[in-house]
Amino acid sequence: MQKNLALAVEKAKQIKLVILDVHGVLTPPEVLYDQEGNRYRAFAHEDGFGINALMACKVEVAVITRKSKATENRMNDIGVKRFYQTKEKIKKFEELLEELNITAEEACFVGDEIIDVGVMRRVGFAVAPADAKPMAKEVAHYITETPGGKGVIRELAEFMLQAQGKWDAFCEMVINKGW
């Protein structure tokens, strides 16, 4: 299913920052409401592990989404410090590059929808979940086997950290020292 796996591996080697969309990436592409009208989001536990694996291996992680208290709580739970609530994803992406003093080629964006394509076109490594919309898949360098909300970031973390030669040492650390 991959367009060019060798190219995806080469691009993944360069990444210092992973930026995540939420709806359709960290959560399934549905919205749940209870009888009182409260909105709920479901997050895959394994994505928390993937995000923490990236951060443990010195890869910055940021989340850009619209306003969401549930997402803010989840990011606090797993230790993501770079959590931004805005509709202006391209502007925030450019600010992150400047703040971290990295190039667009050193950034990855994971998105699933038309609203993500602007940033996906600008990064060095664009990633889309298996169930992303066609336009997001067209610009992606890597398409996960996993659908949104079901472990996309866990899959990406292993792929990227293997490409960077960090995965085995990370696994040994977890196995020998715990998590």
C-alpha positions as CSV (number, residue, x, y, z in Angstrom):
1,M,0.0,0.0,0.0
2,Q,2.9,2.3,0.6
3,K,3.9,4.6,-2.3
4,N,7.6,4.4,-1.7
5,L,8.7,2.7,1.5
6,A,12.4,3.5,1.0
7,L,11.6,7.2,0.6
8,A,9.5,7.1,3.7
9,V,12.3,5.5,5.7
10,E,14.7,8.2,4.5
11,K,12.4,11.0,5.4
12,A,11.6,9.5,8.8
13,K,15.4,9.5,9.6
14,Q,15.4,13.3,9.6
15,I,12.5,14.0,11.9
16,K,13.0,16.0,15.1
17,L,9.4,17.2,15.5
18,V,6.1,15.2,15.1
19,I,2.9,17.3,15.0
20,L,-0.4,15.5,15.4
21,D,-3.9,16.3,14.4
22,V,-6.5,14.9,16.8
23,H,-9.9,14.0,15.3
24,G,-9.3,11.0,12.9
25,V,-5.7,10.6,14.0
26,L,-5.6,10.3,17.8
27,T,-9.3,9.7,18.0
28,P,-11.7,7.7,15.8
29,P,-13.6,9.7,13.2
30,E,-16.8,9.8,15.1
31,V,-18.2,12.2,17.8
32,L,-20.0,10.8,20.8
33,Y,-22.6,12.7,22.9
34,D,-24.4,11.6,26.0
35,Q,-28.0,12.4,26.8
36,E,-27.1,15.7,28.4
37,G,-25.2,16.8,25.3
38,N,-21.7,16.3,26.7
39,R,-19.2,15.5,23.9
40,Y,-16.7,12.6,24.4
41,R,-13.5,11.5,22.7
42,A,-11.9,8.1,22.8
43,F,-8.1,7.8,22.7
44,A,-6.1,4.7,22.1
45,H,-4.0,3.8,25.1
46,E,-1.2,2.6,22.8
47,D,-0.9,6.1,21.1
48,G,0.0,7.5,24.5
49,F,2.8,4.9,24.6
50,G,3.9,5.9,21.1
51,I,4.0,9.6,21.9
52,N,6.0,8.8,25.1
53,A,8.4,6.6,23.1
54,L,9.0,9.5,20.7
55,M,9.6,12.0,23.5
56,A,11.9,9.5,25.4
57,C,14.0,9.3,22.2
58,K,14.3,13.1,22.0
59,V,11.7,13.7,19.3
60,E,9.5,16.7,20.1
61,V,5.8,16.1,19.9
62,A,3.2,18.8,19.4
63,V,-0.6,18.6,19.0
64,I,-2.6,21.2,17.0
65,T,-6.3,21.0,17.1
66,R,-9.4,23.1,17.6
67,K,-10.7,23.7,21.1
68,S,-11.1,20.5,23.1
69,K,-11.0,20.1,26.8
70,A,-11.0,16.3,26.5
71,T,-7.9,16.5,24.3
72,E,-6.2,18.9,26.6
73,N,-6.8,16.6,29.5
74,R,-5.4,13.6,27.6
75,M,-2.3,15.5,26.5
76,N,-1.7,16.6,30.2
77,D,-2.1,12.9,31.2
78,I,0.6,11.7,28.8
79,G,3.0,14.7,29.2
80,V,2.6,16.5,25.9
81,K,3.7,20.1,26.6
82,R,3.2,21.5,23.1
83,F,-0.6,21.5,22.9
84,Y,-2.2,24.2,20.8
85,Q,-5.8,24.9,20.2
86,T,-6.2,26.9,17.0
87,K,-7.7,26.7,13.5
88,E,-4.5,28.2,12.0
89,K,-2.4,25.1,11.7
90,I,0.0,26.5,9.1
91,K,0.8,29.5,11.2
92,K,1.3,27.4,14.4
93,F,3.5,25.0,12.3
94,E,5.7,27.9,11.2
95,E,5.9,29.3,14.8
96,L,7.0,25.8,16.0
97,L,9.8,25.6,13.4
98,E,11.1,29.0,14.5
99,E,10.8,28.2,18.2
100,L,12.6,24.9,17.9
101,N,15.1,26.2,15.3
102,I,14.4,23.3,12.9
103,T,13.6,23.1,9.2
104,A,10.4,21.9,7.6
105,E,12.3,18.9,6.4
106,E,12.9,17.9,10.0
107,A,9.2,18.0,10.8
108,C,6.4,15.4,10.5
109,F,2.7,16.0,10.4
110,V,0.1,13.4,10.9
111,G,-3.3,14.3,9.4
112,D,-6.4,12.7,7.9
113,E,-8.5,15.4,6.3
114,I,-8.4,18.3,3.9
115,I,-7.8,20.8,6.7
116,D,-4.5,19.0,7.4
117,V,-3.2,19.1,3.8
118,G,-1.7,22.6,4.0
119,V,0.8,21.6,6.7
120,M,1.2,18.1,5.2
121,R,2.5,19.7,2.0
122,R,5.0,21.7,3.9
123,V,6.7,19.1,6.1
124,G,9.5,16.7,5.3
125,F,7.5,13.7,6.3
126,A,3.7,13.6,5.9
127,V,1.7,10.7,7.4
128,A,-1.9,9.7,7.1
129,P,-3.9,7.0,8.9
130,A,-5.2,4.1,6.9
131,D,-8.7,5.6,6.8
132,A,-7.7,9.1,6.0
133,K,-9.5,11.0,3.2
134,P,-8.1,10.6,-0.3
135,M,-6.6,14.1,-0.4
136,A,-4.6,13.5,2.8
137,K,-3.4,10.1,1.5
138,E,-2.3,11.7,-1.8
139,V,0.2,14.0,-0.1
140,A,1.3,11.5,2.6
141,H,4.8,9.9,2.4
142,Y,3.6,7.1,4.7
143,I,0.1,5.7,5.2
144,T,-0.3,3.7,8.4
145,E,-1.9,0.3,8.4
146,T,-3.8,1.4,11.5
147,P,-7.0,3.6,11.2
148,G,-7.4,6.8,13.2
149,G,-7.9,6.4,16.9
150,K,-6.7,2.8,16.9
151,G,-2.9,3.2,17.4
152,V,-1.7,5.3,14.5
153,I,1.0,7.1,16.6
154,R,2.2,3.8,18.2
155,E,2.7,2.4,14.7
156,L,4.4,5.6,13.5
157,A,6.7,5.8,16.5
158,E,8.0,2.3,15.9
159,F,8.5,2.9,12.2
160,M,10.2,6.3,12.7
161,L,12.4,5.1,15.7
162,Q,13.5,2.0,13.7
163,A,14.4,4.3,10.8
164,Q,16.5,6.5,13.2
165,G,18.2,3.5,14.8
166,K,16.7,4.3,18.2
167,W,14.0,1.6,18.5
168,D,16.1,-1.3,19.9
169,A,17.7,0.8,22.6
170,F,14.3,2.2,23.6
171,C,12.9,-1.4,23.8
172,E,15.8,-2.6,25.9
173,M,15.3,0.4,28.3
174,V,11.6,-0.4,28.7
175,I,12.3,-4.1,29.2
176,N,15.1,-3.6,31.7
177,K,14.0,-0.6,33.6
178,G,10.2,-0.6,33.2
179,W,7.9,2.1,32.0
